[in-house]
Amino acid sequence: MKTVLITGASRGIGRAIGQLLWQQGYTVIGTSRQPTQAETTPFELYPLDVSSDESVERCVGMVLSKYSRVDVLINNAGIALYGAVEEATVEDVRRVMETNLLGVVRMTNALLPHMRAARQGQIINMSSLAGLVGVPYLGIYAASKHALEGYTTTLRYEVKHLGIHVTLIEPGDIGTDIERKQASRNYQEYKRGSESAVAIHEAHLQNGPPPEKVAAVAAEVIRSRRPHLRYTVTSGDEFWVPWMRRLLPDWVNERLIRSHFRLE
Ligand SMILES: NC(=O)c1ccc[n+]([C@@H]2O[C@H](COP(=O)([O-])OP(=O)(O)OC[C@H]3O[C@@H](n4cnc5c(N)ncnc54)[C@H](OP(=O)(O)O)[C@@H]3O)[C@@H](O)[C@H]2O)c1
């Protein structure tokens, strides 16, 4: 059975994926920034902060010395940031990018040499529907996931001939307690739009499907002999988001998104 390393497996989507794969007989290695506080997983949690070079090096070193190989890397760890893009300071943006983009780059760079040497492997990056369309008042998060999409689609071209499969999972709103901070600045001009958009996001998260829905898709991707580039995980009207983006002109998409978030 394959050995799977999942970043951010202490709760939410990462934990649900780990639990399902563990039940299915995979060797699951999870990670958390503070593993002692997260004892509810049936699999082992290694300490890892993907925003730190040293932490990634230490974690991957420990994992490879114990397991000698990792067949599947699931780059799941991620955080969100609410607020207008102008309200986010460079430090706010850096924090999100350090985890959502550079965290993926660090982990991928650390494990690719082993996958290249083995001439096999699989990398699954947890994107979002926010990687496909701009999302008002969640713009920095959307920017990090758009960057992840560009990185991942390119990586797929470059490592396919080495036997390494690369895939994006793009969930809509899922019922987790994802870490979501507020941007550091607060401007009156954005107050109304921000309050309305954030209330809509929060309601969607609360009513979103459980993380097990994403876990089932991740398990399908791992089982697949030829995994696709993208797997979306949607509920209700979210189903149309990837299609809207592909098929409709920008001005129609903009109108639909404005109306969805009740923007002026
Ligand atoms: N929930 C949604 O609606 C939704 C929708 C689309 C995409 N996603 C994506 O799915 C992924 C998981 O989100 P979730 O909703 O399951 O969130 P979550 O419940 O907050 O879980 C996030 C996980 O990431 C870990 N983490 C956060 N920062 C980290 C860092 N710097 N280094 C290492 N681990 C870190 C956390 O572990 P510790 O705190 O224990 O370190 C936690 O286990 C994210 O990439 C998110 O963008 C979520």
The ligand as an ORCA input file, in Angstrom:
! r2SCAN-3c Opt
* xyz 0 1
  N     -12.850     25.023      4.003
  C     -13.095     25.428      2.793
  O     -14.184     25.942      2.484
  C     -12.069     25.284      1.705
  C     -12.476     25.500      0.385
  C     -11.553     25.383     -0.631
  C     -10.248     25.054     -0.346
  N      -9.865     24.848      0.932
  C      -8.453     24.534      1.183
  O      -8.347     23.295      1.858
  C      -7.188     23.287      2.675
  C      -7.564     22.870      4.090
  O      -8.480     23.802      4.611
  P      -9.473     23.464      5.823
  O     -10.756     24.124      5.506
  O      -9.444     22.031      6.144
  O      -8.781     24.328      6.983
  P      -8.440     23.960      8.510
  O      -9.506     23.159      9.112
  O      -8.025     25.241      9.143
  O      -7.153     23.030      8.326
  C      -5.951     23.591      7.860
  C      -4.795     22.710      8.248
  O      -3.608     23.371      7.807
  C      -2.682     23.390      8.880
  N      -1.856     24.580      8.743
  C      -2.229     25.887      8.708
  N      -1.149     26.680      8.556
  C      -0.072     25.846      8.483
  C       1.316     26.053      8.327
  N       1.869     27.279      8.224
  N       2.129     24.971      8.275
  C       1.613     23.735      8.390
  N       0.313     23.464      8.556
  C      -0.520     24.518      8.604
  C      -3.503     23.337     10.153
  O      -2.781     22.612     11.125
  P      -2.224     23.187     12.530
  O      -3.033     24.414     12.898
  O      -2.405     22.038     13.461
  O      -0.809     23.480     12.209
  C      -4.702     22.495      9.732
  O      -4.461     21.129      9.964
  C      -6.592     24.703      2.584
  O      -5.552     24.707      1.630
  C      -7.760     25.527      2.079
  O      -7.331     26.659      1.369
  C     -10.741     24.959      1.980
*
